[in-house]
Amino acid sequence: MAEIRTLPLLPLRGMMVFPYMMIHLDVGRTRSMAALEQAMVDDREIMLTAQLDAEVDEPKMENLYTVGTVAEIRQIVKMPGESVRVLVEGQHRAIIKAYRETENYAEVDIEEYKDRIDTSMGMEALNRAVVHEFEEWVKLSKKIPPETLVSVAIIDDAGRLADLIASHLNLKLETRQELLAAIDIKARLEKLYEVLARELEILQLEQKIGRKVRKQMDKIQKDYYLREQIKAIREELGDKDGKTADIEEARRKLAEGDYPEQVQKTVEKEINRLDGMSSMNAENNVIRNYIDWLLDLPWRKQSEDTVDIGEAQKVLDHDHYGLKKVKDRILDYLAVHQLAKDKSAPILCLVGPPGVGKTSLASSVARATGREFVRASLGGVRDEAEIRGHRRTYIGAMPGRIIEGIRNVGTCNPVFLLDEVDKLSMDYRGDPSAALLEVLDPAQNSTFSDHFIELPFDLSKVMWIVTANNLSNIPRALRDRMEIIQLSSYTEIEKREIAKRYLVARQREQNGLKAKDIHFGAGVIDKIIENYTREAGVRELERVIGQVCRKAARRLVEGEEAPIKVTKKNLTDFLGKVKYLDPKGRKKPQVGVVSGMAWTEVGGTLLPTEVSVLKGKGKLILTGQLGDVMQESAQAGLTYIRSRSDKLKLPEDFYEKEDIHIHLPEGAIPKDGPSAGITMATAMISALTNRKVRSDVAMTGEITLRGTVLPIGGLKEKVLAAYREGMKTIILPKDNERDIEDIPESVREKLEFVPVESMDQVLKTALM
């Protein structure tokens, strides 16, 4: 039975004591030494418990583990200085029930627990399992003498067996404390078995790693011996240091290849340096690497361009649906190149939202022109050396991505794609966008100089294609060197055709399906586009189609007969509940709520604008993460309203007695741009006059103080987003009327466009 006793407390730093364990402890703290003295006065027993944090000098109860060990003091020896060394022997477990501070030391009320002997068959089996694991650990670790096994194996008391084995293991304090806190003997043995199994696994892994390292060392020694033999043989043959083969190979390549005169002189000079240099020289490998790069670069090797315009057009049409402007520009280039082969290739910059085919279009251009294709992603690049290369004074120096790509592709006139140029960064190592100026300038790139190569390389024959999501993030100087081609969002009709022509077949193949295994019913693709995707491109559409194909593949494996039919009725079985409800017809006219249109890096979007008028002191409150430009537009709109208060039938002092709160939902998303002026002004006028705004109208345009509507950019993206949201009427600046023809005819014919020059025209159309 457990009993309550009071004993002096000795806190332990970074260690603990098990019952039946005899150990020396060095004690230096004043209160700990006082506790030892009190224990010697009483019956030589003391309570030992570990600290939670070994750094605490004067631990309290909250700094101690509650389960510890009652120990008997066997010997105390004074050490030099103020400390003593004490020999203690653990007796049994105890739980601290109360903690008290006396004048000189701490004492605790403890509840002691003495293990009971359990002779059941289950306990005997658990005993044997633990002893067996301990024997395996002793054999593998070789950290304790085998004689220890004899003293452990003869113990009948399961609790004492567990404590003795645990005391021999080198475990973390937390693990040792868990074993000490296990009052129940069976739980203690089970925990110990788990610990031993993990330690065995670690030891086996250590031995495996050791064997592998020894094997590698043996191989290194063998290779060294063989190389020394080869070296001796070569010396007998007159080859001093084994460089002759490399030098002869370099001279053979130089003689057989077609290299510019400057390259030939440089290679000859470096070969002569290498020939006269000791093989032990640290610069030896640097020179060899430099010679290899010079000889591997395709200084004059070109691939033959395709001159058949018709075949090139077939390739472009086969790989991509739509994109008429881009295809026309490529075909124009091929026609010009056929007439003037020596002219520089164009530098095209494809700008558009993600997923509209910018990157894949570049590989199609390479196929259409018969050129090799190489790609370099610039997203996150912040080191100028990534473009120009490292100087050979650095260890491990390498050329930049441009020269590396040219060498890998093997021709000097490939189609070179520079992806995500608007994601370039800069830091103390330089500005990579500035390094690109020489690469992409037709007047300079014929003599591009890489820091590693240090010889001019002609990049004028390369057909450069650059991609970006946001044109404004490209530095002005770099943008000036490129021909900008805008790729807009896809319409639902284009998405449907792309899905039918490319995406379904590709996902079917990737998921192990044949055409006969799955059948998409009428209207299924349209329903996926309408209810499961909201994007400018087709990446999400392809992912959703892939999800349908995976579900179909699972059904086939489970035994369902082919073909798996996907219909509009059972589409939710494949994709779950719809993500986007059809917005058409769901919105109702409201006071102070206007649908604006905005452009983002991922395409156009609707920008709902809400205005509420409250009694106050004439404050204009703006919420929704609005940037400086939008805040200024709101101020301009309010000034316009004040100037037209008579015509709008508003009280002259309305702006002094009422607060106007403008809010754009999705406040976590920053918003800015000069296209929401008329939107915010219309919403304020609607709220002030209590007139509802048509729910099927979307608008875009900037406002002046006199109510003039100024032009904006990105009209096509904005209109496509409004069309997706079910809008019927688009209010746009008069100066943007010429941009309407860029919108696909299938969208134009379903929308009413209202070009406006003043706010009066906006209000006439928007307000009910």
For each residue, the residues with C-beta under 8 A, 3 or more apart:
1:
2: 111 112 113
3: 111 112
4: 97 109 110 111
5: 109 110 112
6: 107 108 109 110
7: 39 42 45 46 47 70 107 108 110
8: 35 36 38 39 42 46 47 105 106 107
9: 35 46 47 49 96 99 105 106 107 108
10: 25 27 32 35 36 46 47 48 49
11: 32 49 50 51 59 63 64 106
12: 15 16 17 25 48 49 50 51
13: 50 51 54
14: 50 51 54 173
15: 12 50 173
16: 12 48 49 50 65 68 69 173 176 177 180
17: 12 21 23 48 69 71 88 90
18: 21 69 90 163 164 166 167 176 179 180
19: 69 90 91 92 93 159 160 163
20: 89 90 160 163 164 167
21: 17 18 69 89 90 163 164 167
22: 74 87 88 89 90
23: 17 87 88
24: 85 86 87
25: 10 12 85 86 87 88
26: 79 83 84 85
27: 10 32 33 36 83 84 85 86
28: 32 33 81 82 83 84
29: 32 33 57 58
30: 33 34 104
31: 34 35 58 104 105 106
32: 10 11 27 28 29 35 36 105
33: 27 28 29 30 36 37 84
34: 30 31 37 38 104 105
35: 8 9 10 31 32 38 39 46 105 106 107
36: 8 10 27 32 33 39 40 46 73 76 84 86
37: 33 34 40 41
38: 8 34 35 41 42 104 105 107
39: 7 8 35 36 42 43 44 45 46 73
40: 36 37 44 73 76
41: 37 38
42: 7 8 38 39 45
43: 39
44: 39 40 72 73
45: 7 39 42 70 71 72 73 91
46: 7 8 9 10 35 36 39 70 71 73 88
47: 7 8 9 10 68 69 70 71 94 96 108 110
48: 10 12 16 17 68 69 70 71 88 90
49: 9 10 11 12 16 64 65 66 67 68 69 96
50: 11 12 13 14 15 16 64 65 68 173 177
51: 11 12 13 14 54 56 59 63 64 65
52: 56 63 64 65
53: 56 63
54: 13 14 51
55:
56: 51 52 53 59 63
57: 29
58: 29 31
59: 11 51 56 63 64
60: 63 64 99
61: 64 96 99
62:
63: 11 51 52 53 56 59 60
64: 11 49 50 51 52 59 60 61 68 96 99
65: 16 49 50 51 52 68 177 181
66: 49 95 96
67: 49 93 94 95 96 177 180 181 183
68: 16 47 48 49 50 64 65 93 94 96 110 180
69: 16 17 18 19 21 47 48 49 90 91 92 93 94 180
70: 7 45 46 47 48 90 91 92 93 94 110 112
71: 17 45 46 47 48 88 89 90 91
72: 44 45 88 89 91
73: 36 39 40 44 45 46 76 86 87 88
74: 22 87 88 89
75: 86 87
76: 36 40 73 84 85 86 87
77: 84 85 86 87
78: 84
79: 26 83 84 85
80:
81: 28
82: 28
83: 26 27 28 79
84: 26 27 28 33 36 76 77 78 79
85: 24 25 26 27 76 77 79
86: 24 25 27 36 73 75 76 77
87: 22 23 24 25 73 74 75 76 77
88: 17 22 23 25 46 48 71 72 73 74
89: 20 21 22 71 72 74
90: 17 18 19 20 21 22 48 69 70 71 163
91: 19 45 69 70 71 72
92: 19 69 70 112 113 114 115
93: 19 67 68 69 70 112 113 180 183
94: 47 67 68 69 70 110 111 112 113
95: 66 67 110 111 113 183
96: 9 47 49 61 64 66 67 68 99 108 109 110
97: 4 108 109 110 111
98: 108 109
99: 9 60 61 64 96 106 108
100: 106 107 108 109
101: 106
102: 105 106 107
103:
104: 30 31 34 38
105: 8 9 31 32 34 35 38 102
106: 8 9 11 31 35 99 100 101 102
107: 6 7 8 9 35 38 100 102
108: 6 7 9 47 96 97 98 99 100
109: 4 5 6 96 97 98 100
110: 4 5 6 7 47 68 70 94 95 96 97
111: 2 3 4 94 95 97
112: 2 3 5 70 92 93 94
113: 2 92 93 94 95 183
114: 92
115: 92 157 158 159 160 185
116: 159 185
117: 156 157 158
118: 123 158 185 186
119: 123 124
120: 123 124
121: 124 125
122: 125 126 186
123: 118 119 120 126 127 158 185 186 189
124: 119 120 121 127 128
125: 121 122 128 129
126: 122 123 129 130 158 186 189 190 193
127: 123 124 130 131 158 161 189
128: 124 125 131 132
129: 125 126 132 133 193
130: 126 127 133 134 161 162 165 189 192 193 196
131: 127 128 134 135 152 153 161
132: 128 129 135 136
133: 129 130 136 137 193 196 197 200
134: 130 131 137 138 149 152 165 168 196
135: 131 132 138 139 149
136: 132 133 139 140 200
137: 133 134 140 141 169 196 199 200 203
138: 134 135 141 142 143 144 146 148 149
139: 135 136 142
140: 136 137 200 203 204 207
141: 137 138 144 203
142: 138 139
143: 138 170
144: 138 141 148 168
145: 148
146: 138 149 150
147: 150 151
148: 138 144 145 151 152 168
149: 134 135 138 146 152 153
150: 146 147 153 154
151: 147 148 154 155 164
152: 131 134 148 149 155 161 164 165
153: 131 149 150
154: 150 151
155: 151 152 160 161 164
156: 117
157: 115 117 160 161
158: 115 117 118 123 126 127 161 162 185 189
159: 19 115 116 162 163 185 188
160: 19 20 115 155 157 163 164
161: 127 130 131 152 155 157 158 164 165 189
162: 130 158 159 165 166 179 185 188 189 192
163: 18 19 20 21 90 159 160 166 167 179
164: 18 20 21 151 152 155 160 161 167 168
165: 130 134 152 161 162 168 169 192 196
166: 18 162 163 169 171 176 179 192 195
167: 18 20 21 163 164
168: 134 144 148 164 165
169: 137 165 166 195 196 199
170: 143
171: 166 175 176 179 195 199
172: 175 176
173: 14 15 16 50 176 177
174: 177 178
175: 171 172 178 179 195
176: 16 18 166 171 172 173 179 180
177: 16 50 65 67 173 174 180 181
178: 174 175 181 182 191
179: 18 162 163 166 171 175 176 182 188 191 192 195
180: 16 18 67 68 69 93 176 177
181: 65 67 177 178
182: 178 179 187 188 191
183: 67 93 95 113 187 188
184: 187 188
185: 115 116 118 123 158 159 162 188 189
186: 118 122 123 126 189 190
187: 182 183 184 190 191
188: 159 162 179 182 183 184 185 191 192
189: 123 126 127 130 158 161 162 185 186 192 193
190: 126 186 187 193 194
191: 178 179 182 187 188 194 195
192: 130 162 165 166 179 188 189 195 196
193: 126 129 130 133 189 190 196 197
194: 190 191 197 198
195: 166 169 171 175 179 191 192 198 199
196: 130 133 134 137 165 169 192 193 199 200
197: 133 193 194 200 201
198: 194 195 201 202
199: 137 169 171 195 196 202 203
200: 133 136 137 140 196 197 203 204
201: 197 198 204 205
202: 198 199 205 206
203: 137 140 141 199 200 206 207
204: 140 200 201 207 208
205: 201 202 208 209
206: 202 203 209 210
207: 140 203 204 210 211
208: 204 205 211 212
209: 205 206 212 213
210: 206 207 213 214
211: 207 208 214 215
212: 208 209 215 216
213: 209 210 216 217
214: 210 211 217 218
215: 211 212 218 219
216: 212 213 219 220
217: 213 214 220 221
218: 214 215 221 222
219: 215 216 222 223
220: 216 217 223 224
221: 217 218 224 225
222: 218 219 225 226
223: 219 220 226 227
224: 220 221 227 228
225: 221 222 228 229
226: 222 223 229 230
227: 223 224 230 231
228: 224 225 231 232
229: 225 226 232 233
230: 226 227 233 234 242
231: 227 228 234 235 241 242
232: 228 229 235 236
233: 229 230 236 237
234: 230 231 237 238 239 240 241 242 244
235: 231 232 238 239 240
236: 232 233
237: 233 234
238: 234 235
239: 234 235 242 243 244
240: 234 235 243
241: 231 234 278 279
242: 230 231 234 239 245 279
243: 239 240 246 247 274 275 279
244: 234 239 247 248
245: 242 248 249
246: 243 249 250 274 288
247: 243 244 250 251 271 274 275
248: 244 245 251 252
249: 245 246 252 253
250: 246 247 253 254 267 271 291 292 295
251: 247 248 254 255 271
252: 248 249 255 256
253: 249 250 256 257 295
254: 250 251 257 259 264 267 268 271 295
255: 251 252
256: 252 253
257: 253 254 295
258: 299 300 301
259: 254 263 264 267 294 295 299 300
260: 263 264 299 300
261: 264 265
262: 265 266 455 456
263: 259 260 266 267 294 299 455
264: 254 259 260 261 267 268
265: 261 262 268 269
266: 262 263 269 270 294 455
267: 250 254 259 263 264 270 271 291 294 295
268: 254 264 265 271 272
269: 265 266 272 273
270: 266 267 273 274 287 290 291 294
271: 247 250 251 254 267 268 274 275 291
272: 268 269 275 276
273: 269 270 276 277 287
274: 243 246 247 270 271 277 284 287 288 291
275: 243 247 271 272
276: 272 273
277: 273 274 281 283 284 287
278: 241 281 284
279: 241 242 243 284
280: 284
281: 277 278 284
282: 285 286
283: 277 286 287
284: 274 277 278 279 280 281 287 288
285: 282 288 289
286: 282 283 289 290 392 397
287: 270 273 274 277 283 284 290 291
288: 246 274 284 285 291 292
289: 285 286 292 293
290: 270 286 287 293 294 392 452
291: 250 267 270 271 274 287 288 294 295
292: 250 288 289 295 296
293: 289 290 296 297 399 403 407 452 453
294: 259 263 266 267 270 290 291 297 453 455
295: 250 253 254 257 259 267 291 292
296: 292 293 407
297: 293 294 403 406 407 453 457
298: 301 302 406 407 409 410 411 412
299: 258 259 260 263 412 457 458
300: 258 259 260 412
301: 258 298 410 411 412
302: 298 411 412 413 461
303: 370 371 372 411 413 414
304: 370
305: 334 337 341 369 370 371 413
306: 311 312 334 368 369 370
307: 334 337 338
308: 311 312
309: 312 313 331 334 335 338
310: 313 314
311: 306 308 314 315 368
312: 306 308 309 315 316 330 331 334 368 369
313: 309 310 316 317 327 331 368
314: 310 311 317 318
315: 311 312 318 319 364 367 368
316: 312 313 319 320 323 327 330 331 364 365 368
317: 313 314 320 327
318: 314 315
319: 315 316 360 361 364 367
320: 316 317 323 327 357 360 361 364
321: 494 497 498 501 502
322: 490 494 497 498
323: 316 320 326 327 357 361 487
324: 327 328
325: 328 329 485 486
326: 323 329 330 348 350 361 485 487
327: 313 316 317 320 323 324 330 331
328: 324 325 331 332
329: 325 326 332 333 346 348 483 485
330: 312 316 326 327 333 334 365 368 369
331: 309 312 313 316 327 328 334 335
332: 328 329 335 336
333: 329 330 336 337 345 346 463
334: 305 306 307 309 312 330 331 337 338 368 369
335: 309 331 332 338 339
336: 332 333 339 340 343
337: 305 307 333 334 340 341 343 345
338: 307 309 334 335 341
339: 335 336
340: 336 337 343
341: 305 337 338
342:
343: 336 337 340
344: 442 446 460 461
345: 333 337 413 460 461 462 463 464
346: 329 333 463 464 483
347: 440 442 464 466 481 482 483
348: 326 329 464 465 466 482 483 485
349: 421 465 466 467 468 474 479 482 483 484 485
350: 326 358 361 362 465 466 467 468 485 487
351: 467 468 469 470 471 484 485 486 487
352: 356 358 469 486 487 488 489 536
353: 356 469 487 489 535 536 537 600 601 602 603 717
354: 469 536 537 539 601 602
355: 535 536 537 538 539 540
356: 352 353 487 488 489 490 536 537 538
357: 320 323 360 361 487 537 538
358: 350 352 361 362 467 487
359: 362 363 375 417 419 467
360: 319 320 357 363 364
361: 319 320 323 326 350 357 358 364 365 465
362: 350 358 359 365 366 373 375 415 417 465 467
363: 359 360 366 367 373 375 415 417
364: 315 316 319 320 360 361 367 368
365: 316 330 361 362 368 369 415 463 465
366: 362 363 369 371 372 373 414 415
367: 315 319 363 364 370 373
368: 306 311 312 313 315 316 330 334 364 365
369: 305 306 312 330 334 365 366 415 463
370: 303 304 305 306 367
371: 303 305 366 411 413 414 415 463
372: 303 366 409 410 411 414 415
373: 362 363 366 367 409 414 415 417
374: 405 406 408 409 414 415 416 417
375: 359 362 363 405 416 417 419
376: 401 402 405 416 417 418 419
377: 419 420
378: 381 418 419 420 421 423 424 432
379: 419 420 423
380: 423 425
381: 378 386 387 424 425 432
382: 424 425 426 427 429 432
383: 386 427 429 430 432
384: 387 388 429 430 431 432 434 435
385: 388 389 390 400 429 430 451
386: 381 383 400 401 432
387: 381 384 400 401 402 432 435 436 439
388: 384 385 400 435 449 450 451
389: 385 397 398 399 400 403 450 451 452 453
390: 385 394 396 397 398 399 451 452
391: 394 397 451 452
392: 286 290 397 452 454
393: 397
394: 390 391 397
395:
396: 390
397: 286 389 390 391 392 393 394 452
398: 389 390 404 452
399: 293 389 390 402 403 404 407 450 452 453
400: 385 386 387 388 389 403 404 435 450 451 452
401: 376 386 387 404 405
402: 376 387 399 405 406 416 439 448 450 459
403: 293 297 389 399 400 406 407 450 452 453 457
404: 398 399 400 401 407 408
405: 374 375 376 401 402 408 409 414 416
406: 297 298 374 402 403 409 411 412 414 416 457 459 462
407: 293 296 297 298 399 403 404 410
408: 374 404 405
409: 298 372 373 374 405 406 414
410: 298 301 372 407
411: 298 301 302 303 371 372 406 414
412: 298 299 300 301 302 406 457 458 459 461 462
413: 302 303 305 345 371 461 462 463
414: 303 366 371 372 373 374 405 406 409 411 462 463
415: 362 363 365 366 369 371 372 373 374 462 463 465
416: 374 375 376 402 405 406 462 463 464 465
417: 359 362 363 373 374 375 376 465 466 467
418: 376 378 421 436 464 465 466 467
419: 359 375 376 377 378 379 467
420: 377 378 379 423 467 468 469
421: 349 378 418 424 433 436 466 467 468 474 478
422: 468 469 470 471 473 474
423: 378 379 380 420 473
424: 378 381 382 421 432 433 436
425: 380 381 382 432
426: 382 430 431 432 433
427: 382 383 430
428:
429: 382 383 384 385
430: 383 384 385 426 427 434 435
431: 384 426 434 435
432: 378 381 382 383 384 386 387 424 425 426 435 436
433: 421 424 426 436 437 474 475 478
434: 384 430 431 437 475 477
435: 384 387 388 400 430 431 432 438 439
436: 387 418 421 424 432 433 439 440 478
437: 433 434 440 441 444 477 478 481
438: 435 441 444 445 448 449
439: 387 402 435 436 445 448 459 464
440: 347 436 437 445 464 466 478 481 482
441: 437 438 444 445 481
442: 344 347 445 460 481
443:
444: 437 438 441 447 448
445: 438 439 440 441 442 448 458 459 460 462
446: 344 456 458 459 460
447: 444 456 457 458
448: 402 438 439 444 445 456 457 458 459
449: 388 438 453 454 455 456 457
450: 388 389 399 400 402 403 453 454 457
451: 385 388 389 390 391 400 454
452: 290 293 389 390 391 392 397 398 399 400 403
453: 293 294 297 389 399 403 449 450 457
454: 392 449 450 451
455: 262 263 266 294 449
456: 262 446 447 448 449
457: 297 299 403 406 412 447 448 449 450 453
458: 299 412 445 446 447 448 461
459: 402 406 412 439 445 446 448 462
460: 344 345 442 445 446
461: 302 344 345 412 413 458
462: 345 406 412 413 414 415 416 445 459
463: 333 345 346 365 369 371 413 414 415 416
464: 345 346 347 348 416 418 439 440 482
465: 348 349 350 361 362 365 415 416 417 418
466: 347 348 349 350 417 418 421 440 482
467: 349 350 351 358 359 362 417 418 419 420 421
468: 349 350 351 420 421 422 471 473 474
469: 351 352 353 354 420 422 473 601 602
470: 351 422 473 474 601
471: 351 422 468 474 479 484
472:
473: 422 423 468 469 470
474: 349 421 422 433 468 470 471 478 479
475: 433 434 478 479
476: 479 480
477: 434 437 480 481
478: 421 433 436 437 440 474 475 481 482
479: 349 471 474 475 476 482 484
480: 476 477
481: 347 437 440 441 442 477 478
482: 347 348 349 440 464 466 478 479
483: 329 346 347 348 349
484: 349 351 471 479
485: 325 326 329 348 349 350 351
486: 325 351 352 716
487: 323 326 350 351 352 353 356 357 358
488: 352 356 536 716 717 720 742
489: 352 353 356 536 537 603 604 716 717 720 721
490: 322 356 494 495 498 536 537 538
491: 494 495 720 723 744 746 747
492: 495 496 526 529 530 724
493: 496 497 744 746
494: 321 322 490 491 497 498 744
495: 490 491 492 498 499 529 538 541
496: 492 493 499 500 525 526 529
497: 321 322 493 494 500 501
498: 321 322 490 494 495 501 502 503 538 541
499: 495 496 502 503 504 525 528 529 538 541 542 545
500: 496 497 503 504 525
501: 321 497 498 505
502: 321 498 499 505 506
503: 498 499 500 506 507 538 541 542 545
504: 499 500 507 508 520 525 545
505: 501 502 508 509 515
506: 502 503 509 510 542
507: 503 504 510 511 542 545 546 548 549
508: 504 505 511 513 514 515 517 518 549
509: 505 506 512 513
510: 506 507 546 549
511: 507 508 546 549 550 552 553
512: 509 553
513: 508 509 517 518 549 552 553 556
514: 508 517
515: 505 508 518
516: 562 563
517: 508 513 514 552 553 556 562 563 564
518: 508 513 515 548 549 552 562 563 564 566
519: 563 564 565 566
520: 504 524 525 548 566
521: 524 565 566 567 568
522: 568
523: 526 527 568
524: 520 521 527 528 566 567 568 571
525: 496 499 500 504 520 528 529
526: 492 496 523 529 530
527: 523 524 530 531 532 568 571
528: 499 524 525 531 532 533 541 544 545 548 571 575
529: 492 495 496 499 525 526 532 533 541
530: 492 526 527 580 582
531: 527 528 578 579 580 581 582
532: 527 528 529 544 575 578 579 580
533: 528 529 540 541 544 579 580
534: 540 579 580 724
535: 353 355 538 539 540 541 602 603
536: 352 353 354 355 356 488 489 490 602 603 604 717 720
537: 353 354 355 356 357 489 490 540 603
538: 355 356 357 490 495 498 499 503 535 541 542
539: 354 355 535 542 543
540: 355 533 534 535 537 543 544
541: 495 498 499 503 528 529 533 535 538 544 545
542: 499 503 506 507 538 539 545 546
543: 539 540 546 547
544: 528 532 533 540 541 547 548 575
545: 499 503 504 507 528 541 542 548 549
546: 507 510 511 542 543 549 550
547: 543 544 550 551 574 575
548: 507 518 520 528 544 545 551 552 566 571 574 575
549: 507 508 510 511 513 518 545 546 552 553
550: 511 546 547 553 554
551: 547 548 554 555 573 574
552: 511 513 517 518 548 549 555 556 564 566 574
553: 511 512 513 517 549 550 556 557
554: 550 551 557 558
555: 551 552 558 560 564
556: 513 517 552 553 559 560 562 564
557: 553 554
558: 554 555
559: 556
560: 555 556 564
561:
562: 516 517 518 556
563: 516 517 518 519
564: 517 518 519 552 555 556 560
565: 519 521 570
566: 518 519 520 521 524 548 552 570 571 574
567: 521 524 570 571
568: 521 522 523 524 527 571
569:
570: 565 566 567 573 574
571: 524 527 528 548 566 567 568 574 575
572: 575 576 577 578
573: 551 570
574: 547 548 551 552 566 570 571
575: 528 532 544 547 548 571 572
576: 572
577: 572
578: 531 532 572 581
579: 531 532 533 534
580: 530 531 532 533 534
581: 531 578 586
582: 530 531 585 586 726
583: 586 587 725 726
584: 726
585: 582 726
586: 581 582 583 726
587: 583 695 696 726
588: 695
589: 692 693 694 695 768
590: 593 692 693 695
591: 686 687 690 691 692 693
592: 610 611 612 613 683 684 686 687 693
593: 590 608 609 610 611 683 686 693
594: 608 609 679 680 682 683 686 693 697 699 766
595: 606 607 608 609 679 695 697 698 699 722 725 727
596: 606 607 608 609 675 676 679 680 698 699 700
597: 604 605 606 607 675 679 698 699 700 718 719 721 722 730
598: 604 605 606 607 671 673 675 676 700 718
599: 603 604 605 673 675 713 714 717 718
600: 353 603 604 605
601: 353 354 469 470
602: 353 354 469 535 536
603: 353 489 535 536 537 599 600 717 720 721
604: 489 536 597 598 599 600 714 716 717 718 719 720 721 722
605: 597 598 599 600 721
606: 595 596 597 598 698 721 722 725 727
607: 595 596 597 598 664 671 676 679
608: 593 594 595 596 664 665
609: 593 594 595 596 662 663 664 676 679 680 683
610: 592 593 662 663 664 665 683
611: 592 593 660 661 662 663 680 683 684 686 687
612: 592 660 661 663 687
613: 592 658 659 660 661 687 688
614: 658 659 660 661
615: 657 658 659
616: 619 657 658 659
617: 656 657 659
618: 655 656 657 658 659
619: 616 659 660
620: 634 635 638 659 660 662
621: 659 660 661 662
622: 626 630 631 634 662 663
623: 626 661 662 663 664 667
624: 662 663 664 665 666 667 671
625: 664 667 668 669 670 671
626: 622 623 630 631 634 664 671 672
627: 630 631 670 671 672 673
628: 631 632 672
629: 632 633 672 673 674
630: 622 626 627 633 634 671 672 673 676 680
631: 622 626 627 628 634 635
632: 628 629 635 636
633: 629 630 636 637 674 676 677 680 702 703
634: 620 622 626 630 631 637 638 662 680
635: 620 631 632 638 639
636: 632 633 639 640 677 681 703 704 705
637: 633 634 640 641 677 678 680 681 684 703
638: 620 634 635 641 642 655 660 681 684
639: 635 636 642 643 705
640: 636 637 643 644 681 703 704 705 706 707 759
641: 637 638 644 645 648 650 681 684 685 688
642: 638 639 645 655
643: 639 640 705 706
644: 640 641 647 648 707 759
645: 641 642 648 650 651 652 654
646: 649 650
647: 644
648: 641 644 645 685 688 689
649: 646 689
650: 641 645 646 654 688 689
651: 645 654 657
652: 645
653: 656 657
654: 645 650 651 657 658 688
655: 618 638 642 658
656: 617 618 653
657: 615 616 617 618 651 653 654
658: 613 614 615 616 618 654 655 688
659: 613 614 615 616 617 618 619 620 621
660: 611 612 613 614 619 620 621 638 684 687 688
661: 611 612 613 614 621 623
662: 609 610 611 620 621 622 623 624 634 680 683 684
663: 609 610 611 612 622 623 624 667
664: 607 608 609 610 623 624 625 626 667 671
665: 608 610 624
666: 624 669
667: 623 624 625 663 664
668: 625
669: 625 666
670: 625 627
671: 598 607 624 625 626 627 630 664 676
672: 626 627 628 629 630
673: 598 599 627 629 630 676
674: 629 633 677 702 710 712
675: 596 597 598 599 700 701 702 712 713 714 718
676: 596 598 607 609 630 633 671 673 679 680 700
677: 633 636 637 674 680 681 701 702 703 709 710
678: 637 681 682 699 700 701 702 703 709 731 756 759 762
679: 594 595 596 597 607 609 676 682 683 699 700 701
680: 594 596 609 611 630 633 634 637 662 676 677 683 684
681: 636 637 638 640 641 677 678 684 685 703 759 762
682: 594 678 679 685 686 693 699 759 762 763 766 767
683: 592 593 594 609 610 611 662 679 680 686 687 693
684: 592 611 637 638 641 660 662 680 681 687 688
685: 641 648 681 682 688 689 691 763 767
686: 591 592 593 594 611 682 683 689 690 691 692 693 766 767
687: 591 592 611 612 613 660 683 684 690
688: 613 641 648 650 654 658 660 684 685
689: 648 649 650 685 686 767
690: 591 686 687
691: 591 685 686 767 768
692: 589 590 591 686 767 768
693: 589 590 591 592 593 594 682 683 686 697 766 767 768
694: 589 697 729 765 766 767 768
695: 587 588 589 590 595
696: 587 726 727 728 729
697: 594 595 693 694 727 728 729 730 731 765 766
698: 595 596 597 606 718 722 725 727 729 730 731
699: 594 595 596 597 678 679 682 730 731 732 762 766
700: 596 597 598 675 676 678 679 712 715 718 731 732 733
701: 675 677 678 679 709 710 711 712 731 732 733 736 756 762
702: 633 674 675 677 678 709 710 711 712 733
703: 633 636 637 640 677 678 681 707 708 709 710 759
704: 636 640 707 708 710
705: 636 639 640 643
706: 640 643
707: 640 644 703 704 758 759 760
708: 703 704 757 758
709: 677 678 701 702 703 733 734 756 757 758 759 761 762
710: 674 677 701 702 703 704 733 735
711: 701 702 733 735 736
712: 674 675 700 701 702 715 732 733 736
713: 599 675
714: 599 604 675 717 718
715: 700 712 718 719 732 736 739 740 742 743
716: 486 488 489 604 719 720 739 742 743
717: 353 488 489 536 599 603 604 714 720 721
718: 597 598 599 604 675 698 700 714 715 721 722
719: 597 604 715 716 722 723 730 743 747 751
720: 488 489 491 536 603 604 716 717 723 724 743 747
721: 489 597 603 604 605 606 717 718 724 725
722: 595 597 604 606 698 718 719 725 727 730 751
723: 491 719 720 726 727 747 750 751
724: 492 534 720 721
725: 583 595 606 698 721 722
726: 582 583 584 585 586 587 696 723
727: 595 606 696 697 698 722 723 730 751
728: 696 697 751 752
729: 694 696 697 698 751 752 753 754 765
730: 597 697 698 699 719 722 727 751 752 753 754
731: 678 697 698 699 700 701 754 756 762 765 766
732: 699 700 701 712 715 736 737 740 753 754 755 756
733: 700 701 702 709 710 711 712 736 737 755 756 757
734: 709 737 755 756 757
735: 710 711 738
736: 701 711 712 715 732 733 739 740 755
737: 732 733 734 740 753 755
738: 735 741
739: 715 716 736 742 743
740: 715 732 736 737 743 748 753
741: 738
742: 488 715 716 739
743: 715 716 719 720 739 740 747 748
744: 491 493 494 747 748
745: 748 749
746: 491 493 749 750
747: 491 719 720 723 743 744 750 751
748: 740 743 744 745 751 753
749: 745 746
750: 723 746 747
751: 719 722 723 727 728 729 730 747 748
752: 728 729 730
753: 729 730 732 737 740 748
754: 729 730 731 732 761 765
755: 732 733 734 736 737
756: 678 701 709 731 732 733 734 761 762 765
757: 708 709 733 734 761
758: 707 708 709 761 762
759: 640 644 678 681 682 703 707 709 762 763
760: 707 763 764
761: 709 754 756 757 758 764 765
762: 678 681 682 699 701 709 731 756 758 759 765 766
763: 682 685 759 760 766 767
764: 760 761 767
765: 694 697 729 731 754 756 761 762
766: 594 682 686 693 694 697 699 731 762 763
767: 682 685 686 689 691 692 693 694 763 764
768: 589 691 692 693 694
